[in-house]
Amino acid sequence: MEITSSEFIPLHMAATSLHYGQEAFEGMKAYMGKDGKVRIFRWQENAARMKRSALGIKMAVVPDELFHNAIIRVVELNKRFIPPYGTGASLYIRPLLIGTGPEVGVKPSTDYMFMIFVTPVGPYFKEGFKPVDMIICRDFDRAAPRGTGHIKVGGNYAASLFSLQKGHDEGYASVIYLDSKENKYIDECGPANFFGIKNNIYITPESHSILPSITNMSLMDLAKSEGMNVEKRPVPIEELSTFEEVGACGTAAVISPIKKIVDPQSNQVYEYCKNGKPGPVSVKLYNKLVAIQYGDEPDPFGWIEIIH
Ligand SMILES: Cc1ncc(COP(=O)(O)O)c(C=O)c1O
């Protein structure tokens, strides 16, 4: 293991990561509690997802112990950069695995580099927990039906950049991808999962091309513990008109409540949060999860590890 303050890595110009996309990454955060203790959230799930990503594009896997030790070390060494409690900011942790071996033919590398960097990040919502607008992406797919959407590899993000940027340029916070086989069902909201709430049920899409979000998994558990039912199943576009609340979820924002979804094909507009405020279920789940992450509330699920 090497510890460095350099932001650069020496890399062969024929490395498979550069040519054939042998690259997988993770995203997680360390949170500073009121008690001055540093917490990380469900790192085992990030380690497991990185393993699935590696296997999916024929890379060497990172053992859990190495993943864990490296995270602890990098957070400890950068403790002074963890934003203080109460700011809503945190230390973002970015594990990265790349093929470093040179290959001219299309084949997996024989050598891999696993590295982690950290950077402080501000609260996702500068003006507070604010509902956003999204547009259904009708002219691009993020991932093929039997492709790599279910793992966190760089190629998926390259495939999403054009459509995401187009959505931003048109004034939307993100785009909603549909299933790429039939274009009938909701897949994901840019780099976040989708959920809808109705009749005390938390509903989230089931699809091979969605990245299994650790935030979404946690929200499902929290919803159950709050007495809600949870359904993971295909969500047809028409169902959007039946939800009381909808949102996107992921490590970055925890929950981004959605106030408007535009379908450019039918020109239909689905509206939520009519009073301009996030719905009560989204608020409750958001507050619960954030309170566990910062250590303000007990963690009955065993999700938190205190590392310092
Ligand atoms: C495509 C995609 N979907 C969903 C998520 C949310 O996942 P998580 O909650 O693990 O951050 C992410 C972010 O990692 C993502 O990139």
The ligand as an ORCA input file, in Angstrom:
! r2SCAN-3c Opt
* xyz 0 1
  C     -26.352      5.065    -11.836
  C     -26.485      5.248    -10.372
  N     -27.636      4.871     -9.783
  C     -27.820      5.005     -8.446
  C     -26.828      5.541     -7.632
  C     -27.057      5.675     -6.167
  O     -26.360      4.674     -5.488
  P     -25.899      4.873     -3.979
  O     -27.137      5.064     -3.178
  O     -25.203      3.607     -3.633
  O     -25.031      6.077     -3.957
  C     -25.618      5.939     -8.212
  C     -24.537      6.479     -7.364
  O     -23.715      5.710     -6.929
  C     -25.443      5.797     -9.600
  O     -24.306      6.183    -10.180
*
